Amino acid sequence: MEEEKKIENMARIMSLLHLARKAGRLITGRDAVLRSVNSGRAKMVLYARDYSRGAFIRFRQLTQHANIRMVALSSMAMLGKEFSSRDIGLLCLEDVNFVRGIERLL
Protein backbone atom coordinates (compact mmCIF):
# COMPACT_ATOMS: atom_id res chain seq x y z
CA MET A 1 0.00 0.00 0.00
CA GLU A 2 2.78 2.44 0.88
CA GLU A 3 4.65 1.59 -2.34
CA GLU A 4 1.51 2.48 -4.34
CA LYS A 5 1.36 5.84 -2.56
CA LYS A 6 5.01 6.57 -3.45
CA ILE A 7 4.35 5.74 -7.12
CA GLU A 8 1.23 7.89 -7.14
CA ASN A 9 3.06 10.82 -5.51
CA MET A 10 5.93 10.56 -8.01
CA ALA A 11 3.41 10.70 -10.87
CA ARG A 12 1.86 13.81 -9.30
CA ILE A 13 5.29 15.39 -8.86
CA MET A 14 6.06 14.75 -12.53
CA SER A 15 2.71 16.31 -13.50
CA LEU A 16 3.57 19.42 -11.48
CA LEU A 17 6.98 19.58 -13.13
CA HIS A 18 5.38 19.39 -16.57
CA LEU A 19 3.00 22.21 -15.63
CA ALA A 20 5.94 24.27 -14.37
CA ARG A 21 7.75 23.64 -17.63
CA LYS A 22 4.76 24.82 -19.66
CA ALA A 23 4.56 27.91 -17.44
CA GLY A 24 8.25 28.61 -18.04
CA ARG A 25 9.13 28.09 -14.37
CA LEU A 26 11.14 24.85 -14.69
CA ILE A 27 14.82 25.12 -15.56
CA THR A 28 16.80 22.07 -16.74
CA GLY A 29 20.52 21.49 -17.06
CA ARG A 30 23.53 22.31 -14.92
CA ASP A 31 24.44 25.69 -16.42
CA ALA A 32 20.88 27.02 -16.49
CA VAL A 33 20.24 25.84 -12.92
CA LEU A 34 23.50 27.46 -11.80
CA ARG A 35 22.44 30.79 -13.35
CA SER A 36 19.05 30.54 -11.66
CA VAL A 37 20.58 29.82 -8.24
CA ASN A 38 23.15 32.61 -8.58
CA SER A 39 20.52 35.13 -9.69
CA GLY A 40 18.22 34.29 -6.76
CA ARG A 41 15.35 33.05 -8.92
CA ALA A 42 15.64 29.38 -7.89
CA LYS A 43 13.19 28.24 -5.21
CA MET A 44 14.00 24.50 -5.23
CA VAL A 45 16.63 22.36 -6.93
CA LEU A 46 15.79 18.78 -7.86
CA TYR A 47 18.53 16.32 -8.76
CA ALA A 48 18.79 12.78 -10.07
CA ARG A 49 19.95 10.19 -7.54
CA ASP A 50 22.71 9.10 -9.93
CA TYR A 51 24.00 12.65 -10.53
CA SER A 52 27.77 13.13 -10.26
CA ARG A 53 28.82 13.19 -6.60
CA GLY A 54 31.35 16.00 -7.06
CA ALA A 55 28.87 18.21 -8.91
CA PHE A 56 26.20 17.40 -6.34
CA ILE A 57 28.49 18.54 -3.49
CA ARG A 58 29.20 21.85 -5.27
CA PHE A 59 25.50 22.46 -5.88
CA ARG A 60 24.62 21.50 -2.31
CA GLN A 61 27.07 24.11 -1.03
CA LEU A 62 25.57 26.75 -3.33
CA THR A 63 21.99 25.91 -2.38
CA GLN A 64 22.77 25.79 1.34
CA HIS A 65 24.39 29.22 1.11
CA ALA A 66 21.32 30.54 -0.74
CA ASN A 67 18.90 28.65 1.57
CA ILE A 68 17.38 26.65 -1.29
CA ARG A 69 16.09 23.13 -0.71
CA MET A 70 17.53 20.25 -2.76
CA VAL A 71 15.39 17.19 -3.39
CA ALA A 72 16.40 13.85 -4.91
CA LEU A 73 14.15 12.41 -7.60
CA SER A 74 14.78 9.39 -9.78
CA SER A 75 17.54 8.65 -12.28
CA MET A 76 19.03 10.90 -14.95
CA ALA A 77 17.74 8.57 -17.68
CA MET A 78 14.19 8.63 -16.31
CA LEU A 79 14.17 12.43 -16.03
CA GLY A 80 15.52 12.71 -19.56
CA LYS A 81 12.86 10.35 -20.86
CA GLU A 82 10.15 12.18 -18.92
CA PHE A 83 11.08 15.51 -20.52
CA SER A 84 11.98 14.10 -23.97
CA SER A 85 15.62 15.04 -23.66
CA ARG A 86 18.99 13.50 -23.05
CA ASP A 87 19.83 12.52 -19.48
CA ILE A 88 18.93 15.31 -17.05
CA GLY A 89 20.73 15.56 -13.72
CA LEU A 90 19.48 18.90 -12.39
CA LEU A 91 16.17 20.72 -12.47
CA CYS A 92 15.13 23.87 -10.71
CA LEU A 93 11.78 25.46 -9.96
CA GLU A 94 11.48 29.22 -10.02
CA ASP A 95 7.96 29.45 -8.61
CA VAL A 96 7.10 29.09 -4.94
CA ASN A 97 3.61 27.70 -5.68
CA PHE A 98 5.01 24.74 -7.61
CA VAL A 99 7.51 24.20 -4.77
CA ARG A 100 4.67 24.10 -2.22
CA GLY A 101 2.82 21.55 -4.34
CA ILE A 102 5.86 19.29 -4.53
CA GLU A 103 6.64 19.67 -0.82
CA ARG A 104 3.14 18.42 0.02
CA LEU A 105 3.82 15.25 -1.96
CA LEU A 106 7.24 14.47 -0.46
NORUR-V170556 format. One record per backbone hydrogen bond with DSSP energy under -1.0 kcal/mol. NH is the residue of the N-H (numbers start at 1). CO is the residue of the C=O. If there is no record, write none. Layout:
((NH	CO) (NH	CO))
This chain:
((5	1) (6	2) (7	3) (8	4) (9	5) (10	6) (11	7) (12	8) (13	9) (14	10) (15	11) (16	12) (17	13) (18	14) (19	15) (20	16) (21	17) (22	18) (23	19) (24	21) (25	20) (27	92) (29	90) (33	29) (34	30) (35	31) (36	32) (37	33) (38	34) (39	35) (41	36) (42	36) (43	93) (44	93) (45	69) (46	91) (47	71) (48	89) (49	74) (51	48) (56	52) (57	53) (58	54) (59	55) (60	56) (61	57) (62	58) (63	59) (64	60) (65	61) (66	62) (68	63) (71	45) (73	47) (79	75) (80	76) (81	77) (82	78) (83	79) (84	81) (85	80) (88	76) (91	46) (92	27) (93	44) (94	25) (99	95) (100	96) (101	97) (102	98) (103	99) (104	100))
